[in-house]
Amino acid sequence: MTGRQVAAGYLAESTGDHQGLALVLFTLFVTVTLVITAWAGRRRSSSVEFFAGGRLFTPAENGFAIAGDYMSAASFLGISGLIALFGYDGLLYSVGFFVAWLVVLMLVAELVRNVGRYTLADVLSARMRHRPVRIAAGTASVTVSILYLVAQMVGAGSLVGLLLGGTGAARTWTVIGVGALMVVYVSFGGMRATTWIQIVKSVLLMGGTVALTVMVLVRFHGNIDDLLSAATTGSGKGQSFLAPGLKYGESGTSRLDFISLGLALVLGTAGLPHILSRFYTVPTARSARRSVVWAIGLIGAFYLMTIVLGFGAAAVVGSDDVRASNEAGNTAVPLLAEALGGGSGTTGGAVLFAVVGAVAFATILAVVAGITLASSASVAHDLYASWRRPKTGPKAAPKAVGEGDGADAEGEMEGDEVRVARFAAVGIGAVSIALSLFAQDQNIAFLVGLAFAVAASANLPALLFSLFWRRFTTRGAVWSIYGGLVPALVLVVLSPVVSGRPDALFPGVDFHVFPLENPGLVSIPLGFFAGWLGTVLSKEPADEAAYAETEVRSLTGAGAV
């Protein structure tokens, strides 16, 4: 019997058992999150409340929320699936995602909190002309967010296809439902609701991951050697499963892809809009730094456990059965849960399968809410505000409500931004839904890797130059953003991910000319080079006074909002 027939048997036998329980658990989580949204929506909808939750969260609360934003479906489902399919090579995602937080902690967390207000563009425009920088940064942030959202919705489709035995139509309606819920969370609850949903999700995800990890270790009597030995057998690849090269070692091109992916994962986190926006929900820079420390502890423990789950899925379920269920491996963890609970057709298997599926679904809902809020904030606070405000100098930054003259006008402007953000959430949700329907057969960790590459190419160079390079100019900032964003997107379109392979987005055509799946190796250096070149060729001298003010503010917090 083939692996695909086995997986089909699992699904046919157990769908009826766990379908009802899964629906009950889904409904329970959605109900709780909607109650949280209704509670948060009763508060005054000022911009600081909507975009930053009033800046009232403690470091521990924000740390759990950051971890919730970061531990996405790509982590829980995608990484474990890649390890189950490719062994050692799948570990790159776990290591890369975790190491990236050292960059965030050491270079950007505290400085971003001191300089910015709601978005990445606030940091860049602190010493630049506002309109061109905000338009560029807002465009890049929305693009990165949509790519990330597509990955989460692909995870939702894969999950419902396994949990509920869904057809293509069922997966489509699930993606639409997730998009509708995220619009509700953002539009009515803002950052306060999104943060508490993330906290609840983090607790559920950590609890479910710990339970599964313990069950895997107990099954092998705590002996890691036995686990790895069983994984090599279950993979069908022998000892090569535990050695580098199964996915990225076939050729020189695949090795370059390995380097490109690692570079994108390590550098991309510091450029993700929904992560950067988390630093504005705490009152001080010290709180932002402590939030990151909390997040690192939670995220580090989580990624260690995904390694156990990935090898556990290969050992207990088998790589062929995982691949038969979902070609990209996105269903490895639910299948592992069912096997640990007693197998297909057993009560324990059905219960554990449904619980894990519900946790994964909660993960997806929470993450898409955070990403949607960050992207809608960029549309309202950066793109819309740039159109409304004709001034272009560094001193044209919006004042907080109540700061000196023009407070009433600023209050009206902030109210407009909140309304625009709510409408933007609808549009972003619609675009993400449409794009995700084309990518249902892609591994979600891989899709997130593309989002990280774009973030590292477009956002990170401009952010680092703005914080640390005195000579950096407005032209340099704009060139840096577009010089990373455009090549990254073009290279993705021309890569084998989009065409030229059976598992491409458009398998029937072949117009790929770029050999790498991840563009980071080329697009990230281009982003830094474009920023340098734009600054060198700029006729407008850098504003030394604005840089000095920004430097003092970033290091001391003086004047931070």
N, C-alpha and C positions, 0 to 999 in steps of 0.2 A: 504494500500500500504506500502511495506517495505521501510526502509531507503535506501537500495541498489537500489530499483526501482526508488525512488525519485531522487537519485544522477544520475542514468543513464538517467533519463528524463532531468535533468538539462544539462547534457553533450550533449545529442542528440539535444536539442533545441537550445543551445547557441553556440555550436562549430563553426558553420558556421558564426555566427555574429562576434565572437572575434578572429577567427583564422587569418584572413587577417591582422587585426590591430596588433595582437601579432607578426606576422612575420615582419611587417614593423618596429615595435619598436625594436625587436631583431636585425634586420638588421642595424638599425640606431646606436644602441649601439656598435655593433661589428665594424661598419665602423669607429666610433669615436675612439675606442680603437686601431684599426689597424693604424689609422693616428698617434696616440700618439706613438705607437710602432715604426713606420717608422721614426718619428722625433727623438726619443731617440736613435734609431739604427745608426743614422748618426754620433754620437759622437765616440771618440776613445774608442776602446774596451779594456781598461786596466782593471786589476782586481778590482781596487778600484772603477772604474766607473761601471763595470758590477755587482759586488757583493754589493756595498754600495752606488751607485748613486753619487759618487764623494764626499760623506759626506757633501752635500750642502743644505740639506733640513732644513727649519726652524722648531722650535718646533710645531707650529700650523699645518704646512703641515704634519709633521711626525705623530702628534697626530691623524689627520684625517686618515692617512694611516694605523696606528695601529688599529684604530677603524674599518676601512674597512677590515683589515685582520681578526679581531676578530668577527665582526658581520657577521657571515657566514650564509649559508642556514640553518644550524642547529639552529641558533638563530631565524631567520625570519620565517622559515617554521616549523622546528621541535619542538621548545619550545612552540610556540603558539598551535601547534597541540596536544602536550601532555597536556597542560592546558585544551584545549577543551575536551579532552577525560577523563582526570583524575583529573581535578580541582586542589585542594590544593597540591596534590603530584607533579603535574607538575611544581609548583612554585620553587621546589628545583633547577631546572636547571637555572632559571633566577637569583636566589639568589647566587647560587654557582659560576656561571660564573662571576658575578659582584664582589663578595667579593674576588675572586682570584686576582684581580688587586691590592688590598692592599698589598698582599704578594710581587707582582712584584715591586710596588713603594717603599716599605720599605726595601726590602732585596736585590734585584738584579739589578734593572735598571741602576743605576749610576755605580755600581761596574763592571758590565759586560761591559759597554761602555768603561771604563778606561782600563780594562785588555785585552779585546779581540780585534779582528780585523774584522773578517767576520762571524765566527761560534762559537758555544758552545765549540768546541774542542780547539779553541784558548785560551779560559779562563782556561780550565783544563790543557793544556800543558804548560802554563806559568811557572809552577814550577815542572812539571813532565817530564819523558822521553816521547818524542813526539810520536814515532811510535805506541806503544801499546795503548796509550790514544786516539790518533786521530782515529785509526781503530775502537776502541770500541765506541767512541762518534759518529763517522760518521755512523756506523752501526745502532745505536739507533736512530739517527736523521732521517735517511732515513726510518726506520720502522715506526716511529711516523707519519712522513709526508705522507706515503702511506695510513695509516689508516685514516688520516684526509681527504685525497683526495678521498678515497672511499665514505666517507659520503657525500661530496659535489656532487659527480657524481650520487649518488643515488637520491639526491635532484633534479638534472637535469632531470633524468628519470621520477621521479614522476611528475615534473612540466609539461613536454611535454605531458605526458599521459593525464593530465587534460586539459591543454590549447588547445592542437591540436587534442584531441581524439585519441592519438597515440596508436598503437598496440605494442606488445612486440618488433617487428622489429623497429618501430619508436623510441622507447625508447633506443634501442641498438645503433642506428645510432646517436641519440642525444648525448649519452655518448661519442661515438667516436669523434663526432664533437667538443665537449667541450675539450676533451683531445688534439685534434689537435690544437685548438686555444691557449690553455695554452702553448703548446710547441712553437708556433710562438711568443707569448708574451715574453716568457723567452729567447728564443734563439736569437731573434733580438733586443729586447728592454732592457733586463737586469733589474736591480733594478730601474733605472730612469722611464722606461715605466711602470713597475709594480706599483710603488708608485703613479704615476699620475692616473693610472687606479683605484687604491684603493681610491684616493681622490674623483674622479668623482663618483664612486660607493657609497661612504659614503654619499655624498650630496643627491644622488637620493634615497638611502635607508631611510635616515632620513626624507626626504621630504615625501616619500610615507607612512612611518610609522606614522608620525605626522598627515597626512591627514586622514588616516584610523582611528586613535585613536579619532580624533575630531569628525568624523562622527558617531562612536560608542557612544561617550558621548552625542552628540546632539540627537541621536535617543532615548536615555533614559533621556533626559533633564538634563544631568549633574548629575543625581542621581545614585550614585554607588550602593546604596541598591537595587534600581530597576534593575540595571544591574545584580547583583549577584542573585537576586530572579528569574529573567528570565533565568539565566544560570542554576540554580538548576532544573528548570522545563524542560529546553531544554536538559539537560544531561540525564534525565530519572533516575537519582540516588537519587533525593531528597536532603536533607540536608547533606547526606554523601559526596556529591560532594565538599562541602566547608570544610570538616574535613579531618584530616590526615588519611591515611590508605587505600584509594581506590586502589592504585597501590602497595604500600609498607607496608601495614599493615595486610595482610591476615595471616601471620605466622611469627615466629621468623626469618626464613630465609629471608623473604622479608624485615624485619626491618634491618637486617644486610646488605642487599643489599642497603638500603637507606643510611646507614652510609658509606658504601664503595663508593657509587656514590658521596656523598657529599665530602668525603676526596679527591677523584680523581679530582673533579671539582675545589676545592679550591687550591689544590697544583699543579695541572697539568699545568696551564697557564705559570708558571715560568720556565717550562721545554720545552715549545713548540719551536721548532727551528725557525719557521717563525716569531714568536713574538720576540725572542731574537735577530734575525738578524736585526730587525727594529732599535735597539739601535745604530747600526753602521752607519746609514745613516745621522746622525747629527754630527756637528763638535766637540761638547764637552759633558762631562757628565752632566753638568747643562742643556744642551738642551735635553738630553735623559730624565732627570727627569721631565722637563717641558712638554715634549711630552706625558709622562704617565699621567700627570695631565689633559692635554687636552683630552686624550683618556678616562680617567675615567669619565669626564663630559659627553662626548658623549655616551659612553657605558651605563652609569647609566640611562640616560634619555631613551635610546633605550629599555633597559630591563624592565623598568617600563611600557613602552608602550606595550611590548609583553604580559604583564599580562592582560592589557585591551583587547588586540586583542584575546587572548585565551578565556577569559570568554565571550567576544563578539561573538565569533564563536559558542560557546555552546548555547548562548542565542538566536542568530538570525538564525543560520543555524540548530543547533541541533547536539548533539554528534553522534547520529545514522547516520545522513546523512554524517557527516565528515568521520566517520569510513567506511561507504559504499563506499565513493569515494576513500579513501586510508586507508587501514587497520591500518597503523601506524600513521595516522593523519597529514601527510605531506602537505595536500592540504587544511587545515583549513582556512588559510589566503586568498588564492584566492577565495574560496567559500564565505567567509565573504564579500569580496570586491564586488562580483557579487550581493549578497543579498542587500548590502547597496546601490548599484547603481540602484536598482529597481527590481532585480530578474532576473531569467532566461528568455531569449527571449526579454528583453528590451535593448534599445540602451545604457542607462546609465550603466546597469549591464555589458553589453559586453565591454564597454570602460574601466570601472574601473577594471574589471577582467583582461583584456589584459595589462593594465598599471602595475598593481601589479605583474602579471606574468613576465613582462619584467624587472621590478625592481629586482625580485627574480632571474631571469636568469642572470642579470648583477652582482648580488651578487655572484653567483656561479662562473662565469668566473673570476671575480677579485680575489676571495679567492684562487681558484686553481692556479692562476698565482703566487701568493705570496708563497704558499706552495711548488710549483714545483721549484721555484727559490731557496728557502732555502735548499731543499733536494738535488738539483743538485750542489749547492755550497758545501754541505757536501761531496758529491762524489768526486768533483774535488779538493777542498782545503784540505780535510782531508784524504780520502782514496787514491786518486791518488797521492797527494803530499807525503804521507807517503811512498809510493812505490818508488817515484823518489828520495827522500832525504834519504841517508843512515845513517845520524847522528841521535843519539837518545837522546842526552843530552838536558837539558832545554835551553841551549844557541843556539840550532840549529834552532831556530825559523826563519822564512823567514823575511828578511829585506824589508823595503819599497823600491821601485825603487829609486835609487839615493843615498841610504844610504851607503856610504863607498865603499870598494872594493867589487867586485862581483855584482855590480848593473846590468851590462848587462846580466849576467847569471840569476839573479833574474827576470829581465824583461822578458827574454825568458821563464822562468818557469811560470811566471804569465800569459803570453800569452797562454801557454799550458793549464793552469787551466781553462781559459775562454773557450777554445775550448772543453775541456773535459766536462765542465758544460753544454754546448749546446747539446752534444751528450747524456749526462746523462738525460737531460730533456725528450728526446725522450723515453729512456728506462723506466724511472719512469712513464711517461704518459701511456705507454703500459701496465705496470704491474697494475697500478691503474684502468685502463679501464677494464681489465680482471677480477679483483677481484670485482669491483662494480657490474658487471652483475649478480653475485651470491647473492647480498644483496639488491635487489630492493624492497623487502617488509619490510625492517627494518626501524624504525624511525631514521632519520638522527641525531637528538640530542642524541639519545642513542648511535649511532655509534661513534659520536664525544666524548661521555663520555668514551668509550673504549680507544680512542687515548689519552685522558687526563690521564687515568690511567697508560698507558704505559709511557708517558712523566714524570709523577710524580714518577714512580717506577725506571726508568732508568736514566733520566737526572738530576732531581732535587737533589737527594742525593749527587751525585758526584759534582754538582755545589756548593751546600752549604758547603760541607766538604772542597772543594778546596779553597773557599773564606774565611772560618772562622776557620778551624782546622789546627793548626800549624804542627801537627804530621802526617798529611795525606800524603800517599805515592802513587807511581805509581801503585803498586799492589792494594792498596785500591781503587783507582779510577777505575781501570779495573774491579775489583770484584764488585764494587758498580753498575756499568753500567750493566754488564751482570747478576749480581745477582738480579736486578730488571726487566730487559728486558725479560730474558728467563722465569722466573716464570709467569710474566704477560701474555706472549703469550701462554704458555702452559695451564694456567688456563682458558684463553678465549676459547681455542680449546676444553677443557674438560668441558665447561660450557653449560647450556641449550640454550645459544645463538646459538651454532653451531649444536647441535643435541638433540633429545629427546622431541621436542615440535612441534606442527603444524606450528608455526611461526619461527622455527629455520632455519638456512641456509641450513641444510640437514635434512628435516623433516622425511625422510623415514628410518633413522637409529637412534640409541640411544647408544652413547658411553660416555655420560656426567657422570662425577663423582663429579665434583665441583658444589655445589648448587647455588652459587651466579652468577648473570649476569655480574657484574663488579668486576674485580679482585683486585681493589685498596686496600681494607682492608687487604689483605694478601701480595700482591706484593710490596706495598710501604714500609712497615716496613722491608721486606726482602732486599730491595735495601739499606736502611740505615744500616741494620745489616751486610750485605755483605761488605760494605765499611769499617765499623769499624773492622770487622774480618780480612779482607785483610790487613789493616794497622797494626793491632796488630801482625799478623803472618809474616809480611814482614821482611826479613833480611836486606833489604836496608833501611838505616835510612832516615828520611825526610830531605830534603835540607833546612836547616834553613835560609841560605842566600837568596835562591830563594823565600822562603815564605816572608821574610822581604821585599824584593824588590817588590813582588806582592802586599803585604799589603799597602806599601806606594803608589804604582801606583794606586791601586783600590780606595784609599781614597782621593788622591790628584790629580790624573790625570797626574802626572809627567811621561813623557815617553810614554804616550798614543799616538797611531797612529790615 
